[in-house]
Amino acid sequence: MQIFPAIDLSGGKVVRLYQGDYDKMTVYGADPCAVARDFIAAGAKYLHVVDLDGAKDGTLANFESIAALAKQGGLYIEVGGGIRTEERIQKYLDLGVGRCILGTIAVKDFDFTARMAQKYGDKIAVGVDAKDGYVAVSGWLEVSREKGVDFCRRLRDAGVQTVIYTDISRDGAEQGTNLALYRELAKINGLNITASGGVSSMEELKELQTIGTHAAILGKALYTGRLDLAQVIKEVG
């Protein structure tokens, strides 16, 4: 199973939100590149980066920080947050980013998402964020009428290869991830599922690996020390 330590960016700093609430933000570092170097030292090969400011307002607020992470090298980087045009996708890929994550736009312009998946293949992933089982968009501020699992099947049928699925209620809470949900998602043939949100124990990671989850994103549990990245990579990476 691929392990993606996470760097969430706001104002150029490394932060974490609690359950997607921008008013409940904790700053964990002023230098994203230094955090990434620590991940590399622990054996990381992958990095999940989210521009939280971009997710909310669609700007390139943290572009320079992401460019610096890509230039530093040593990690396969996937980036999400405010990617809503092909121009933005190309801008990130030109930096050397491995994969762009479409979020809000995947719900609001499904045809665009399907076209990008067909054109760029595995360089496109879709981030499906769910609140009470339904897809949420715009930095988790709006909830749609479509169930997350149904949306994942529709994405698979449109040619999307990778979905990063977050249960918002678990995100940043260190209360465990939604294993029942990932068991259901694992049954969608032809779709690589990345678990995100609340993963906070080695037992959970081993269970995710057993049920066939392709990758897992680790956030707050790394920053608080609940999980040790080197140990995680050694045991399930």
C-alpha positions as CSV (number, residue, x, y, z in Angstrom):
1,M,0.0,0.0,0.0
2,Q,1.3,3.4,-0.9
3,I,1.7,5.8,2.0
4,F,1.2,9.5,1.4
5,P,2.2,11.8,4.3
6,A,0.2,15.0,3.9
7,I,1.2,18.7,3.7
8,D,-1.8,21.0,3.8
9,L,-0.8,24.6,2.9
10,S,-2.4,27.9,4.0
11,G,-0.5,31.1,3.7
12,G,2.6,29.2,2.8
13,K,2.6,27.4,6.1
14,V,2.0,23.7,7.0
15,V,-1.4,23.4,8.7
16,R,-4.1,21.0,9.6
17,L,-7.8,21.6,9.9
18,Y,-10.3,19.9,12.2
19,Q,-13.1,18.3,10.2
20,G,-12.5,20.7,7.3
21,D,-13.2,23.8,9.5
22,Y,-11.0,26.7,8.4
23,D,-11.6,28.4,11.7
24,K,-10.1,25.3,13.5
25,M,-6.6,25.5,12.0
26,T,-3.4,24.4,13.7
27,V,0.0,25.5,12.2
28,Y,2.6,22.8,12.3
29,G,5.5,24.4,10.4
30,A,6.6,27.5,8.5
31,D,8.7,25.6,6.0
32,P,7.0,23.0,3.8
33,C,10.3,21.9,2.3
34,A,11.7,21.1,5.7
35,V,8.7,19.0,6.6
36,A,9.0,17.1,3.3
37,R,12.7,16.5,4.0
38,D,11.7,14.9,7.3
39,F,9.3,12.6,5.4
40,I,12.0,11.6,3.0
41,A,14.4,10.8,5.9
42,A,11.7,8.5,7.3
43,G,11.6,6.6,4.0
44,A,8.6,8.3,2.2
45,K,8.4,8.1,-1.5
46,Y,5.0,9.9,-1.9
47,L,3.6,13.2,-0.8
48,H,0.0,14.5,-0.7
49,V,-0.2,18.3,-0.9
50,V,-3.4,20.4,-0.6
51,D,-3.6,24.1,-1.2
52,L,-6.3,24.9,1.3
53,D,-6.6,28.5,0.2
54,G,-7.0,27.4,-3.4
55,A,-9.7,24.9,-2.4
56,K,-11.7,27.7,-0.9
57,D,-11.2,30.5,-3.4
58,G,-9.7,28.9,-6.5
59,T,-6.5,31.0,-6.4
60,L,-2.9,29.9,-6.7
61,A,-2.1,31.2,-3.2
62,N,0.5,28.5,-2.4
63,F,1.9,27.9,-5.9
64,E,5.4,29.0,-4.9
65,S,5.5,26.6,-1.9
66,I,4.4,23.7,-4.2
67,A,6.9,24.7,-6.8
68,A,9.7,24.6,-4.1
69,L,8.5,21.1,-3.0
70,A,8.6,19.8,-6.6
71,K,12.0,21.4,-7.2
72,Q,13.4,19.8,-4.1
73,G,12.6,16.4,-5.5
74,G,12.8,13.0,-3.9
75,L,9.0,12.5,-3.7
76,Y,6.2,11.7,-6.1
77,I,3.8,14.6,-5.4
78,E,0.1,14.7,-5.9
79,V,-1.5,18.2,-5.5
80,G,-5.1,19.3,-4.9
81,G,-6.9,22.4,-4.0
82,G,-8.5,24.8,-6.5
83,I,-7.6,22.9,-9.7
84,R,-10.5,23.7,-11.9
85,T,-9.0,24.3,-15.4
86,E,-6.8,22.5,-17.8
87,E,-4.4,25.4,-17.6
88,R,-4.0,24.9,-13.9
89,I,-3.4,21.1,-14.4
90,Q,-0.7,21.9,-17.0
91,K,0.9,24.5,-14.7
92,Y,1.3,21.9,-12.0
93,L,2.4,19.1,-14.2
94,D,5.1,21.4,-15.7
95,L,6.5,21.8,-12.2
96,G,7.1,18.1,-12.1
97,V,4.0,17.2,-10.0
98,G,3.0,13.6,-10.6
99,R,-0.7,13.9,-10.3
100,C,-3.4,16.6,-10.0
101,I,-6.4,16.1,-7.9
102,L,-9.7,17.5,-9.1
103,G,-12.3,18.2,-6.3
104,T,-15.1,20.7,-6.6
105,I,-14.9,20.8,-10.4
106,A,-15.5,17.0,-10.6
107,V,-18.9,17.6,-9.2
108,K,-19.8,20.8,-10.9
109,D,-18.4,20.0,-14.3
110,F,-18.3,16.2,-14.7
111,D,-17.8,16.4,-18.5
112,F,-14.6,18.4,-18.0
113,T,-13.4,15.8,-15.4
114,A,-14.0,13.0,-17.8
115,R,-12.1,14.8,-20.6
116,M,-9.2,15.4,-18.4
117,A,-9.1,11.8,-17.2
118,Q,-9.2,10.6,-20.8
119,K,-6.4,13.0,-21.8
120,Y,-4.0,12.8,-18.9
121,G,-4.7,9.2,-17.6
122,D,-3.1,8.5,-14.3
123,K,-1.9,12.1,-13.9
124,I,-5.5,12.9,-12.8
125,A,-7.2,11.8,-9.6
126,V,-10.5,12.9,-8.1
127,G,-10.8,13.9,-4.5
128,V,-14.2,12.8,-3.2
129,D,-15.0,14.4,0.1
130,A,-18.1,13.1,1.8
131,K,-20.2,14.5,4.7
132,D,-22.8,12.1,6.1
133,G,-22.2,9.9,3.0
134,Y,-22.9,12.7,0.5
135,V,-20.4,14.5,-1.7
136,A,-19.2,17.9,-0.3
137,V,-17.5,20.6,-2.4
138,S,-16.0,24.1,-2.3
139,G,-13.7,23.4,0.6
140,W,-16.4,21.3,2.2
141,L,-18.7,24.2,2.5
142,E,-21.4,22.8,0.2
143,V,-23.0,19.3,0.3
144,S,-24.4,17.8,-2.9
145,R,-27.3,15.4,-3.3
146,E,-25.2,12.5,-4.6
147,K,-23.9,9.7,-2.4
148,G,-20.1,9.4,-2.4
149,V,-20.0,5.7,-3.3
150,D,-22.3,6.2,-6.3
151,F,-20.2,9.2,-7.5
152,C,-17.1,7.0,-7.3
153,R,-18.7,4.4,-9.6
154,R,-19.7,7.2,-12.1
155,L,-16.1,8.4,-12.0
156,R,-14.7,5.0,-12.7
157,D,-17.1,4.6,-15.7
158,A,-15.8,8.0,-17.0
159,G,-12.2,6.8,-17.0
160,V,-10.9,8.1,-13.7
161,Q,-8.3,5.7,-12.3
162,T,-7.7,7.0,-8.8
163,V,-10.1,8.4,-6.1
164,I,-9.0,10.0,-2.9
165,Y,-11.9,9.5,-0.6
166,T,-12.3,11.5,2.6
167,D,-14.9,11.1,5.3
168,I,-15.0,14.7,6.5
169,S,-16.3,13.8,10.0
170,R,-13.1,11.8,10.6
171,D,-10.6,14.2,9.1
172,G,-8.2,15.7,11.6
173,A,-10.0,14.2,14.5
174,E,-7.7,11.2,15.2
175,Q,-10.8,9.1,16.0
176,G,-10.1,6.4,13.4
177,T,-11.1,6.1,9.8
178,N,-14.3,4.7,8.3
179,L,-13.3,1.1,7.6
180,A,-16.8,0.0,6.6
181,L,-16.8,2.7,3.9
182,Y,-13.5,1.6,2.5
183,R,-14.6,-2.0,2.4
184,E,-17.5,-0.9,0.2
185,L,-15.3,1.2,-2.0
186,A,-12.8,-1.6,-2.4
187,K,-15.5,-3.5,-4.3
188,I,-15.5,-1.0,-7.1
189,N,-13.5,-2.9,-9.8
190,G,-11.0,-0.8,-11.8
191,L,-10.7,2.1,-9.3
192,N,-7.7,2.7,-7.1
193,I,-9.0,4.0,-3.7
194,T,-6.9,6.2,-1.5
195,A,-8.1,6.4,2.1
196,S,-8.0,9.8,3.7
197,G,-9.3,11.2,6.9
198,G,-8.8,10.1,10.5
199,V,-6.3,7.2,9.9
200,S,-4.6,7.1,13.2
201,S,-3.5,3.5,14.1
202,M,-1.3,0.8,12.6
203,E,-4.2,-1.7,13.0
204,E,-6.3,0.5,10.7
205,L,-3.6,0.7,8.2
206,K,-3.1,-3.1,8.2
207,E,-6.9,-3.5,7.7
208,L,-7.0,-1.0,4.9
209,Q,-4.1,-2.9,3.2
210,T,-5.9,-6.3,3.7
211,I,-9.2,-5.1,2.1
212,G,-7.2,-3.9,-0.9
213,T,-7.0,-0.1,-0.4
214,H,-4.5,1.2,-2.9
215,A,-3.0,4.0,-0.7
216,A,-3.5,5.9,2.5
217,I,-3.0,9.5,3.4
218,L,-1.6,10.3,6.8
219,G,-2.0,13.8,8.3
220,K,-2.6,14.9,11.8
221,A,-1.6,11.5,13.3
222,L,1.9,12.1,12.0
223,Y,2.1,15.7,13.2
224,T,0.9,14.8,16.7
225,G,3.2,11.7,16.9
226,R,0.4,9.2,17.2
227,L,1.9,7.4,14.1
228,D,5.6,7.1,13.3
229,L,6.1,7.4,9.5
230,A,9.2,5.2,9.3
231,Q,7.4,2.4,11.2
232,V,4.3,2.8,9.0
233,I,6.3,2.5,5.8
234,K,8.2,-0.5,7.2
235,E,5.1,-2.4,8.1
236,V,2.6,-1.5,5.4
237,G,4.3,0.7,2.8
